Amino acid sequence: MLYLRLRSGAITSGFCVRLLKRLKFGFEILDHAAVRQLKILALDTSTELCSAALWLDGELDAREIVAGQRHSELLLPMIDALLLTHRLKVADLDGVAFGAGPGSFTGLRIACGVAQGIAFGAGVPVVGIGTLLALAELSHAPRAVCCLDARMGEIYHAAYEYRDGWHAVHAPSLCMPGAAPELPQGSWTGCGNGFAVYREALERRYAGRLAGVRADLAPHAREVAVLAAIEFQSGNSIAAEHAAPLYVRNKIALRVDERGKTMPRVDERDKTMPRADERGKSTPRVGKR
């Protein structure tokens, strides 16, 4: 059986109709036994969604749950359940993949750390997949501009175009929604929760470019697994000790003297935040980013 490289839709019947609709874009077909005969565990905890997936010789099984801040509590039982369902042990894996980022700092560290621990134990290599690239894969669009809410009035941004494989038009970066990198002409699909939080600013920035918006999409281990299978087959894996998150942002909170300069508008943040003269009495909780 041939594996259609582009989409996980080639592997399960539930996606067949969607796949057929996309054939007009000219997907590349792979007939490499090496791709099909891999057993890969994939993880993603970059957002509030916690997910794990198994790529099993060309088939996929996945689990997910909205975890909030309970990723470290929920991820390992999820992995155990997947392995048990398929009667696999960690030693049976050929590799481990994880959503490398950008995203929640804590979430990225959890996924990377768990991937490293499992890979060390199994003696197998690791592949880190960009979360914004996973969003593009999930969008099933030929051109995807991917935006995740980075808090502090900013977004994680990247844009990808599919031409016999994903090509980065704009690599992952951190920016203000109104100053997001310009897109080339053509029809683009906006995806990710950045379009939910800053929809007005992003639609104004990309006026005439957006064919549609999928603000409900979030990075998922399923797409991480699909993309990782190609990377493993291409020899692009690394040793577990070299795995690292892709943070993009180098700090998780603003200093007091920065807050008045770059904080989002009042309608975009918690209106119950104390005034400057009240902060000594009641310090607001810092988000996990």
MARDRENMI-984929 format. One record per residue (C-alpha): residue number from 0; x, y, z; chain; residue in three letters. Coordinates in steps of 0.02 Angstrom, whole numbers, plus 50000, padded with zeros to 5 digits. Each point is the difference from the previous one (the first is absolute). Layout:
<atoms>
<atom resi="NUM" X="X" Y="Y" Z="Z" chain="A" resn="ALA"/>
...
</atoms>
This chain:
<atoms>
<atom resi="0" X="50000" Y="50000" Z="50000" chain="A" resn="MET"/>
<atom resi="1" X="50063" Y="50173" Z="49957" chain="A" resn="LEU"/>
<atom resi="2" X="50011" Y="50131" Z="50135" chain="A" resn="TYR"/>
<atom resi="3" X="49947" Y="50175" Z="49946" chain="A" resn="LEU"/>
<atom resi="4" X="50134" Y="50109" Z="50074" chain="A" resn="ARG"/>
<atom resi="5" X="49903" Y="50158" Z="50026" chain="A" resn="LEU"/>
<atom resi="6" X="49862" Y="49961" Z="50118" chain="A" resn="ARG"/>
<atom resi="7" X="49950" Y="49881" Z="50136" chain="A" resn="SER"/>
<atom resi="8" X="49837" Y="49988" Z="49902" chain="A" resn="GLY"/>
<atom resi="9" X="50083" Y="49866" Z="49893" chain="A" resn="ALA"/>
<atom resi="10" X="50010" Y="49881" Z="50145" chain="A" resn="ILE"/>
<atom resi="11" X="49824" Y="49990" Z="50069" chain="A" resn="THR"/>
<atom resi="12" X="49838" Y="49986" Z="49905" chain="A" resn="SER"/>
<atom resi="13" X="49920" Y="50142" Z="50096" chain="A" resn="GLY"/>
<atom resi="14" X="50111" Y="50123" Z="49907" chain="A" resn="PHE"/>
<atom resi="15" X="49978" Y="49930" Z="49823" chain="A" resn="CYS"/>
<atom resi="16" X="49873" Y="50128" Z="49939" chain="A" resn="VAL"/>
<atom resi="17" X="50108" Y="50144" Z="50062" chain="A" resn="ARG"/>
<atom resi="18" X="50153" Y="49922" Z="49918" chain="A" resn="LEU"/>
<atom resi="19" X="49913" Y="49980" Z="49832" chain="A" resn="LEU"/>
<atom resi="20" X="49949" Y="50183" Z="50004" chain="A" resn="LYS"/>
<atom resi="21" X="50184" Y="50046" Z="50021" chain="A" resn="ARG"/>
<atom resi="22" X="50071" Y="49891" Z="49861" chain="A" resn="LEU"/>
<atom resi="23" X="49985" Y="50146" Z="49880" chain="A" resn="LYS"/>
<atom resi="24" X="50148" Y="50080" Z="50089" chain="A" resn="PHE"/>
<atom resi="25" X="50113" Y="49861" Z="49936" chain="A" resn="GLY"/>
<atom resi="26" X="50056" Y="49905" Z="50153" chain="A" resn="PHE"/>
<atom resi="27" X="50159" Y="49900" Z="49996" chain="A" resn="GLU"/>
<atom resi="28" X="49985" Y="49812" Z="50023" chain="A" resn="ILE"/>
<atom resi="29" X="50132" Y="49903" Z="50095" chain="A" resn="LEU"/>
<atom resi="30" X="50026" Y="49813" Z="49981" chain="A" resn="ASP"/>
<atom resi="31" X="50138" Y="49985" Z="50128" chain="A" resn="HIS"/>
<atom resi="32" X="49982" Y="49847" Z="50109" chain="A" resn="ALA"/>
<atom resi="33" X="50107" Y="50090" Z="50129" chain="A" resn="ALA"/>
<atom resi="34" X="49862" Y="50128" Z="50029" chain="A" resn="VAL"/>
<atom resi="35" X="49867" Y="49869" Z="50024" chain="A" resn="ARG"/>
<atom resi="36" X="50104" Y="49886" Z="50111" chain="A" resn="GLN"/>
<atom resi="37" X="50035" Y="50125" Z="50138" chain="A" resn="LEU"/>
<atom resi="38" X="49929" Y="50004" Z="50174" chain="A" resn="LYS"/>
<atom resi="39" X="50004" Y="50179" Z="50064" chain="A" resn="ILE"/>
<atom resi="40" X="49931" Y="50075" Z="50159" chain="A" resn="LEU"/>
<atom resi="41" X="49953" Y="50184" Z="49981" chain="A" resn="ALA"/>
<atom resi="42" X="49957" Y="50127" Z="50135" chain="A" resn="LEU"/>
<atom resi="43" X="49937" Y="50178" Z="50005" chain="A" resn="ASP"/>
<atom resi="44" X="49968" Y="50107" Z="50154" chain="A" resn="THR"/>
<atom resi="45" X="50034" Y="50172" Z="49924" chain="A" resn="SER"/>
<atom resi="46" X="49825" Y="50068" Z="50036" chain="A" resn="THR"/>
<atom resi="47" X="49859" Y="49957" Z="50120" chain="A" resn="GLU"/>
<atom resi="48" X="49969" Y="49845" Z="49894" chain="A" resn="LEU"/>
<atom resi="49" X="50101" Y="49848" Z="50054" chain="A" resn="CYS"/>
<atom resi="50" X="50018" Y="49866" Z="49866" chain="A" resn="SER"/>
<atom resi="51" X="50096" Y="49842" Z="49962" chain="A" resn="ALA"/>
<atom resi="52" X="50002" Y="49894" Z="49842" chain="A" resn="ALA"/>
<atom resi="53" X="50075" Y="49840" Z="49934" chain="A" resn="LEU"/>
<atom resi="54" X="50056" Y="49981" Z="49821" chain="A" resn="TRP"/>
<atom resi="55" X="49991" Y="49812" Z="49974" chain="A" resn="LEU"/>
<atom resi="56" X="50069" Y="49940" Z="49834" chain="A" resn="ASP"/>
<atom resi="57" X="49899" Y="50130" Z="49904" chain="A" resn="GLY"/>
<atom resi="58" X="49847" Y="50007" Z="50113" chain="A" resn="GLU"/>
<atom resi="59" X="49957" Y="50126" Z="50135" chain="A" resn="LEU"/>
<atom resi="60" X="49920" Y="49991" Z="50171" chain="A" resn="ASP"/>
<atom resi="61" X="49986" Y="50156" Z="50107" chain="A" resn="ALA"/>
<atom resi="62" X="49936" Y="50061" Z="50168" chain="A" resn="ARG"/>
<atom resi="63" X="49963" Y="50177" Z="50057" chain="A" resn="GLU"/>
<atom resi="64" X="49930" Y="50096" Z="50147" chain="A" resn="ILE"/>
<atom resi="65" X="49983" Y="50184" Z="50045" chain="A" resn="VAL"/>
<atom resi="66" X="50124" Y="50000" Z="50143" chain="A" resn="ALA"/>
<atom resi="67" X="50010" Y="50182" Z="50053" chain="A" resn="GLY"/>
<atom resi="68" X="50158" Y="49992" Z="50106" chain="A" resn="GLN"/>
<atom resi="69" X="49992" Y="49814" Z="50039" chain="A" resn="ARG"/>
<atom resi="70" X="50108" Y="49938" Z="49856" chain="A" resn="HIS"/>
<atom resi="71" X="50132" Y="49921" Z="50111" chain="A" resn="SER"/>
<atom resi="72" X="49863" Y="49907" Z="50094" chain="A" resn="GLU"/>
<atom resi="73" X="49906" Y="49938" Z="49846" chain="A" resn="LEU"/>
<atom resi="74" X="50132" Y="49968" Z="49866" chain="A" resn="LEU"/>
<atom resi="75" X="50084" Y="49844" Z="50070" chain="A" resn="LEU"/>
<atom resi="76" X="49836" Y="49905" Z="50033" chain="A" resn="PRO"/>
<atom resi="77" X="49946" Y="50047" Z="49823" chain="A" resn="MET"/>
<atom resi="78" X="50161" Y="49926" Z="49930" chain="A" resn="ILE"/>
<atom resi="79" X="49980" Y="49843" Z="50105" chain="A" resn="ASP"/>
<atom resi="80" X="49822" Y="49977" Z="49936" chain="A" resn="ALA"/>
<atom resi="81" X="50055" Y="50016" Z="49819" chain="A" resn="LEU"/>
<atom resi="82" X="50140" Y="49874" Z="50019" chain="A" resn="LEU"/>
<atom resi="83" X="49889" Y="49879" Z="50096" chain="A" resn="LEU"/>
<atom resi="84" X="49863" Y="50010" Z="49868" chain="A" resn="THR"/>
<atom resi="85" X="50123" Y="49945" Z="49867" chain="A" resn="HIS"/>
<atom resi="86" X="50094" Y="49878" Z="50111" chain="A" resn="ARG"/>
<atom resi="87" X="50161" Y="50095" Z="49981" chain="A" resn="LEU"/>
<atom resi="88" X="50143" Y="50037" Z="50117" chain="A" resn="LYS"/>
<atom resi="89" X="50114" Y="50151" Z="49994" chain="A" resn="VAL"/>
<atom resi="90" X="50136" Y="49885" Z="49934" chain="A" resn="ALA"/>
<atom resi="91" X="49893" Y="49967" Z="49844" chain="A" resn="ASP"/>
<atom resi="92" X="50009" Y="50182" Z="49944" chain="A" resn="LEU"/>
<atom resi="93" X="50111" Y="50058" Z="49857" chain="A" resn="ASP"/>
<atom resi="94" X="49995" Y="50182" Z="50053" chain="A" resn="GLY"/>
<atom resi="95" X="49916" Y="50135" Z="50103" chain="A" resn="VAL"/>
<atom resi="96" X="49935" Y="50167" Z="49934" chain="A" resn="ALA"/>
<atom resi="97" X="49939" Y="50153" Z="50091" chain="A" resn="PHE"/>
<atom resi="98" X="49925" Y="50170" Z="49963" chain="A" resn="GLY"/>
<atom resi="99" X="50155" Y="50108" Z="50022" chain="A" resn="ALA"/>
<atom resi="100" X="49917" Y="50170" Z="50002" chain="A" resn="GLY"/>
<atom resi="101" X="49967" Y="50140" Z="50006" chain="A" resn="PRO"/>
<atom resi="102" X="49865" Y="49995" Z="50133" chain="A" resn="GLY"/>
<atom resi="103" X="49981" Y="49992" Z="50187" chain="A" resn="SER"/>
<atom resi="104" X="50173" Y="49999" Z="50080" chain="A" resn="PHE"/>
<atom resi="105" X="49947" Y="49873" Z="50130" chain="A" resn="THR"/>
<atom resi="106" X="49912" Y="49891" Z="49871" chain="A" resn="GLY"/>
<atom resi="107" X="50150" Y="49999" Z="49884" chain="A" resn="LEU"/>
<atom resi="108" X="50115" Y="49946" Z="50141" chain="A" resn="ARG"/>
<atom resi="109" X="49881" Y="49860" Z="50049" chain="A" resn="ILE"/>
<atom resi="110" X="49988" Y="49928" Z="49824" chain="A" resn="ALA"/>
<atom resi="111" X="50187" Y="50014" Z="49970" chain="A" resn="CYS"/>
<atom resi="112" X="50044" Y="49925" Z="50169" chain="A" resn="GLY"/>
<atom resi="113" X="49880" Y="49853" Z="49983" chain="A" resn="VAL"/>
<atom resi="114" X="50058" Y="49967" Z="49821" chain="A" resn="ALA"/>
<atom resi="115" X="50182" Y="50000" Z="50058" chain="A" resn="GLN"/>
<atom resi="116" X="49964" Y="49884" Z="50146" chain="A" resn="GLY"/>
<atom resi="117" X="49907" Y="49874" Z="49893" chain="A" resn="ILE"/>
<atom resi="118" X="50130" Y="50008" Z="49860" chain="A" resn="ALA"/>
<atom resi="119" X="50143" Y="49975" Z="50123" chain="A" resn="PHE"/>
<atom resi="120" X="49912" Y="49850" Z="50074" chain="A" resn="GLY"/>
<atom resi="121" X="49964" Y="49923" Z="49831" chain="A" resn="ALA"/>
<atom resi="122" X="50167" Y="50048" Z="49922" chain="A" resn="GLY"/>
<atom resi="123" X="49915" Y="50084" Z="49852" chain="A" resn="VAL"/>
<atom resi="124" X="50019" Y="50170" Z="49915" chain="A" resn="PRO"/>
<atom resi="125" X="49888" Y="50153" Z="50013" chain="A" resn="VAL"/>
<atom resi="126" X="49920" Y="50123" Z="49879" chain="A" resn="VAL"/>
<atom resi="127" X="49933" Y="50171" Z="50052" chain="A" resn="GLY"/>
<atom resi="128" X="49860" Y="50069" Z="49890" chain="A" resn="ILE"/>
<atom resi="129" X="49953" Y="50183" Z="49999" chain="A" resn="GLY"/>
<atom resi="130" X="49828" Y="50030" Z="50073" chain="A" resn="THR"/>
<atom resi="131" X="49957" Y="50129" Z="49868" chain="A" resn="LEU"/>
<atom resi="132" X="50049" Y="49877" Z="49863" chain="A" resn="LEU"/>
<atom resi="133" X="49887" Y="49871" Z="50083" chain="A" resn="ALA"/>
<atom resi="134" X="49860" Y="50130" Z="49990" chain="A" resn="LEU"/>
<atom resi="135" X="50032" Y="50021" Z="49814" chain="A" resn="ALA"/>
<atom resi="136" X="49991" Y="49811" Z="49977" chain="A" resn="GLU"/>
<atom resi="137" X="49837" Y="49996" Z="50097" chain="A" resn="LEU"/>
<atom resi="138" X="49924" Y="50140" Z="49895" chain="A" resn="SER"/>
<atom resi="139" X="50000" Y="49895" Z="49839" chain="A" resn="HIS"/>
<atom resi="140" X="50028" Y="50162" Z="49906" chain="A" resn="ALA"/>
<atom resi="141" X="50129" Y="50032" Z="49863" chain="A" resn="PRO"/>
<atom resi="142" X="50048" Y="50164" Z="50087" chain="A" resn="ARG"/>
<atom resi="143" X="49985" Y="50023" Z="50187" chain="A" resn="ALA"/>
<atom resi="144" X="50040" Y="50148" Z="50110" chain="A" resn="VAL"/>
<atom resi="145" X="50013" Y="49932" Z="50176" chain="A" resn="CYS"/>
<atom resi="146" X="49980" Y="50106" Z="50157" chain="A" resn="CYS"/>
<atom resi="147" X="50000" Y="49948" Z="50182" chain="A" resn="LEU"/>
<atom resi="148" X="49961" Y="50118" Z="50143" chain="A" resn="ASP"/>
<atom resi="149" X="50166" Y="50042" Z="50085" chain="A" resn="ALA"/>
<atom resi="150" X="49919" Y="50110" Z="50133" chain="A" resn="ARG"/>
<atom resi="151" X="50067" Y="50173" Z="50042" chain="A" resn="MET"/>
<atom resi="152" X="49914" Y="50067" Z="49843" chain="A" resn="GLY"/>
<atom resi="153" X="50104" Y="49893" Z="49881" chain="A" resn="GLU"/>
<atom resi="154" X="49984" Y="49847" Z="49890" chain="A" resn="ILE"/>
<atom resi="155" X="50111" Y="49857" Z="49943" chain="A" resn="TYR"/>
<atom resi="156" X="49993" Y="50012" Z="49811" chain="A" resn="HIS"/>
<atom resi="157" X="50053" Y="49898" Z="49850" chain="A" resn="ALA"/>
<atom resi="158" X="49940" Y="49976" Z="49822" chain="A" resn="ALA"/>
<atom resi="159" X="50018" Y="49845" Z="49893" chain="A" resn="TYR"/>
<atom resi="160" X="49965" Y="49951" Z="49821" chain="A" resn="GLU"/>
<atom resi="161" X="49987" Y="49823" Z="49936" chain="A" resn="TYR"/>
<atom resi="162" X="50101" Y="49963" Z="49844" chain="A" resn="ARG"/>
<atom resi="163" X="50050" Y="49815" Z="50001" chain="A" resn="ASP"/>
<atom resi="164" X="50026" Y="50025" Z="50186" chain="A" resn="GLY"/>
<atom resi="165" X="49979" Y="50143" Z="50122" chain="A" resn="TRP"/>
<atom resi="166" X="50105" Y="50155" Z="49968" chain="A" resn="HIS"/>
<atom resi="167" X="50014" Y="50141" Z="50127" chain="A" resn="ALA"/>
<atom resi="168" X="49950" Y="50167" Z="49925" chain="A" resn="VAL"/>
<atom resi="169" X="50028" Y="50076" Z="50172" chain="A" resn="HIS"/>
<atom resi="170" X="50093" Y="49902" Z="50134" chain="A" resn="ALA"/>
<atom resi="171" X="49931" Y="49997" Z="50177" chain="A" resn="PRO"/>
<atom resi="172" X="50014" Y="50170" Z="50084" chain="A" resn="SER"/>
<atom resi="173" X="49926" Y="50106" Z="50138" chain="A" resn="LEU"/>
<atom resi="174" X="49909" Y="50158" Z="49949" chain="A" resn="CYS"/>
<atom resi="175" X="49856" Y="50118" Z="50033" chain="A" resn="MET"/>
<atom resi="176" X="49843" Y="49950" Z="49903" chain="A" resn="PRO"/>
<atom resi="177" X="49992" Y="50166" Z="49909" chain="A" resn="GLY"/>
<atom resi="178" X="50181" Y="49984" Z="49947" chain="A" resn="ALA"/>
<atom resi="179" X="49996" Y="49819" Z="49942" chain="A" resn="ALA"/>
<atom resi="180" X="50108" Y="49962" Z="49847" chain="A" resn="PRO"/>
<atom resi="181" X="49917" Y="50037" Z="49834" chain="A" resn="GLU"/>
<atom resi="182" X="49935" Y="49855" Z="49896" chain="A" resn="LEU"/>
<atom resi="183" X="50031" Y="49973" Z="49814" chain="A" resn="PRO"/>
<atom resi="184" X="49852" Y="50012" Z="49884" chain="A" resn="GLN"/>
<atom resi="185" X="49883" Y="49852" Z="50001" chain="A" resn="GLY"/>
<atom resi="186" X="49866" Y="49921" Z="50108" chain="A" resn="SER"/>
<atom resi="187" X="50057" Y="49958" Z="50176" chain="A" resn="TRP"/>
<atom resi="188" X="49916" Y="49907" Z="50142" chain="A" resn="THR"/>
<atom resi="189" X="50022" Y="50076" Z="50171" chain="A" resn="GLY"/>
<atom resi="190" X="50012" Y="49872" Z="50139" chain="A" resn="CYS"/>
<atom resi="191" X="50033" Y="49995" Z="50186" chain="A" resn="GLY"/>
<atom resi="192" X="49931" Y="50088" Z="50153" chain="A" resn="ASN"/>
<atom resi="193" X="50094" Y="50159" Z="49957" chain="A" resn="GLY"/>
<atom resi="194" X="49857" Y="50032" Z="49879" chain="A" resn="PHE"/>
<atom resi="195" X="49876" Y="49981" Z="50143" chain="A" resn="ALA"/>
<atom resi="196" X="50088" Y="50120" Z="50117" chain="A" resn="VAL"/>
<atom resi="197" X="50055" Y="50129" Z="49870" chain="A" resn="TYR"/>
<atom resi="198" X="49883" Y="49965" Z="49856" chain="A" resn="ARG"/>
<atom resi="199" X="49960" Y="50182" Z="49960" chain="A" resn="GLU"/>
<atom resi="200" X="50183" Y="50052" Z="49994" chain="A" resn="ALA"/>
<atom resi="201" X="50053" Y="49849" Z="49897" chain="A" resn="LEU"/>
<atom resi="202" X="49856" Y="50012" Z="49877" chain="A" resn="GLU"/>
<atom resi="203" X="50041" Y="50183" Z="49976" chain="A" resn="ARG"/>
<atom resi="204" X="50184" Y="49959" Z="49976" chain="A" resn="ARG"/>
<atom resi="205" X="49960" Y="49864" Z="49872" chain="A" resn="TYR"/>
<atom resi="206" X="49854" Y="50083" Z="49913" chain="A" resn="ALA"/>
<atom resi="207" X="49977" Y="49923" Z="49827" chain="A" resn="GLY"/>
<atom resi="208" X="50113" Y="49852" Z="50040" chain="A" resn="ARG"/>
<atom resi="209" X="49895" Y="49889" Z="50115" chain="A" resn="LEU"/>
<atom resi="210" X="49887" Y="49872" Z="49916" chain="A" resn="ALA"/>
<atom resi="211" X="49944" Y="49936" Z="50168" chain="A" resn="GLY"/>
<atom resi="212" X="50043" Y="49993" Z="50185" chain="A" resn="VAL"/>
<atom resi="213" X="50010" Y="49846" Z="50112" chain="A" resn="ARG"/>
<atom resi="214" X="50027" Y="50075" Z="50171" chain="A" resn="ALA"/>
<atom resi="215" X="49945" Y="49836" Z="50081" chain="A" resn="ASP"/>
<atom resi="216" X="50153" Y="49903" Z="49942" chain="A" resn="LEU"/>
<atom resi="217" X="50136" Y="49955" Z="50125" chain="A" resn="ALA"/>
<atom resi="218" X="50164" Y="49904" Z="49980" chain="A" resn="PRO"/>
<atom resi="219" X="49972" Y="49814" Z="50023" chain="A" resn="HIS"/>
<atom resi="220" X="50111" Y="49847" Z="50021" chain="A" resn="ALA"/>
<atom resi="221" X="49912" Y="49920" Z="49851" chain="A" resn="ARG"/>
<atom resi="222" X="50076" Y="50124" Z="49878" chain="A" resn="GLU"/>
<atom resi="223" X="50164" Y="49996" Z="50095" chain="A" resn="VAL"/>
<atom resi="224" X="50005" Y="49812" Z="49967" chain="A" resn="ALA"/>
<atom resi="225" X="49962" Y="50018" Z="49814" chain="A" resn="VAL"/>
<atom resi="226" X="50136" Y="50131" Z="49975" chain="A" resn="LEU"/>
<atom resi="227" X="50122" Y="49905" Z="50111" chain="A" resn="ALA"/>
<atom resi="228" X="49980" Y="49840" Z="49898" chain="A" resn="ALA"/>
<atom resi="229" X="50067" Y="50093" Z="49849" chain="A" resn="ILE"/>
<atom resi="230" X="50145" Y="50072" Z="50101" chain="A" resn="GLU"/>
<atom resi="231" X="50048" Y="49831" Z="50073" chain="A" resn="PHE"/>
<atom resi="232" X="49993" Y="49920" Z="49828" chain="A" resn="GLN"/>
<atom resi="233" X="50109" Y="50141" Z="49931" chain="A" resn="SER"/>
<atom resi="234" X="50131" Y="49974" Z="50135" chain="A" resn="GLY"/>
<atom resi="235" X="49966" Y="50166" Z="50087" chain="A" resn="ASN"/>
<atom resi="236" X="49986" Y="49935" Z="50177" chain="A" resn="SER"/>
<atom resi="237" X="50117" Y="50046" Z="50143" chain="A" resn="ILE"/>
<atom resi="238" X="50063" Y="49920" Z="50159" chain="A" resn="ALA"/>
<atom resi="239" X="49886" Y="50025" Z="50150" chain="A" resn="ALA"/>
<atom resi="240" X="50127" Y="50107" Z="50093" chain="A" resn="GLU"/>
<atom resi="241" X="49997" Y="50129" Z="49859" chain="A" resn="HIS"/>
<atom resi="242" X="49812" Y="50026" Z="50002" chain="A" resn="ALA"/>
<atom resi="243" X="49947" Y="50175" Z="50051" chain="A" resn="ALA"/>
<atom resi="244" X="49843" Y="50108" Z="49997" chain="A" resn="PRO"/>
<atom resi="245" X="49979" Y="50142" Z="49876" chain="A" resn="LEU"/>
<atom resi="246" X="49949" Y="50143" Z="50114" chain="A" resn="TYR"/>
<atom resi="247" X="50013" Y="50149" Z="49877" chain="A" resn="VAL"/>
<atom resi="248" X="49964" Y="50117" Z="50146" chain="A" resn="ARG"/>
<atom resi="249" X="50142" Y="50016" Z="50126" chain="A" resn="ASN"/>
<atom resi="250" X="49897" Y="50056" Z="50150" chain="A" resn="LYS"/>
<atom resi="251" X="49833" Y="49952" Z="50074" chain="A" resn="ILE"/>
<atom resi="252" X="49944" Y="50163" Z="50083" chain="A" resn="ALA"/>
<atom resi="253" X="50020" Y="50187" Z="49987" chain="A" resn="LEU"/>
<atom resi="254" X="50092" Y="50105" Z="50127" chain="A" resn="ARG"/>
<atom resi="255" X="49896" Y="50127" Z="50094" chain="A" resn="VAL"/>
<atom resi="256" X="50076" Y="50144" Z="49900" chain="A" resn="ASP"/>
<atom resi="257" X="49955" Y="49911" Z="49835" chain="A" resn="GLU"/>
<atom resi="258" X="49818" Y="49965" Z="50037" chain="A" resn="ARG"/>
<atom resi="259" X="49932" Y="50171" Z="49957" chain="A" resn="GLY"/>
<atom resi="260" X="50093" Y="50000" Z="49834" chain="A" resn="LYS"/>
<atom resi="261" X="49953" Y="49833" Z="49926" chain="A" resn="THR"/>
<atom resi="262" X="49851" Y="49930" Z="50093" chain="A" resn="MET"/>
<atom resi="263" X="49848" Y="49961" Z="49888" chain="A" resn="PRO"/>
<atom resi="264" X="49846" Y="50108" Z="50001" chain="A" resn="ARG"/>
<atom resi="265" X="49890" Y="49988" Z="50154" chain="A" resn="VAL"/>
<atom resi="266" X="49868" Y="49903" Z="49903" chain="A" resn="ASP"/>
<atom resi="267" X="50130" Y="49867" Z="49958" chain="A" resn="GLU"/>
<atom resi="268" X="50056" Y="49964" Z="50178" chain="A" resn="ARG"/>
<atom resi="269" X="49924" Y="49964" Z="50169" chain="A" resn="ASP"/>
<atom resi="270" X="49906" Y="50157" Z="50051" chain="A" resn="LYS"/>
<atom resi="271" X="50019" Y="49951" Z="50182" chain="A" resn="THR"/>
<atom resi="272" X="50188" Y="50031" Z="49997" chain="A" resn="MET"/>
<atom resi="273" X="50051" Y="50114" Z="50145" chain="A" resn="PRO"/>
<atom resi="274" X="50058" Y="50176" Z="49968" chain="A" resn="ARG"/>
<atom resi="275" X="50185" Y="50040" Z="50022" chain="A" resn="ALA"/>
<atom resi="276" X="49969" Y="50072" Z="50174" chain="A" resn="ASP"/>
<atom resi="277" X="49910" Y="49840" Z="50052" chain="A" resn="GLU"/>
<atom resi="278" X="50131" Y="49873" Z="49946" chain="A" resn="ARG"/>
<atom resi="279" X="50089" Y="50000" Z="50165" chain="A" resn="GLY"/>
<atom resi="280" X="49839" Y="49944" Z="50082" chain="A" resn="LYS"/>
<atom resi="281" X="49945" Y="49869" Z="49875" chain="A" resn="SER"/>
<atom resi="282" X="50119" Y="49931" Z="49869" chain="A" resn="THR"/>
<atom resi="283" X="49909" Y="49926" Z="49849" chain="A" resn="PRO"/>
<atom resi="284" X="50041" Y="49819" Z="49957" chain="A" resn="ARG"/>
<atom resi="285" X="50127" Y="49981" Z="49860" chain="A" resn="VAL"/>
<atom resi="286" X="49939" Y="49888" Z="49860" chain="A" resn="GLY"/>
<atom resi="287" X="50096" Y="49842" Z="49960" chain="A" resn="LYS"/>
<atom resi="288" X="50078" Y="50082" Z="49847" chain="A" resn="ARG"/>
</atoms>
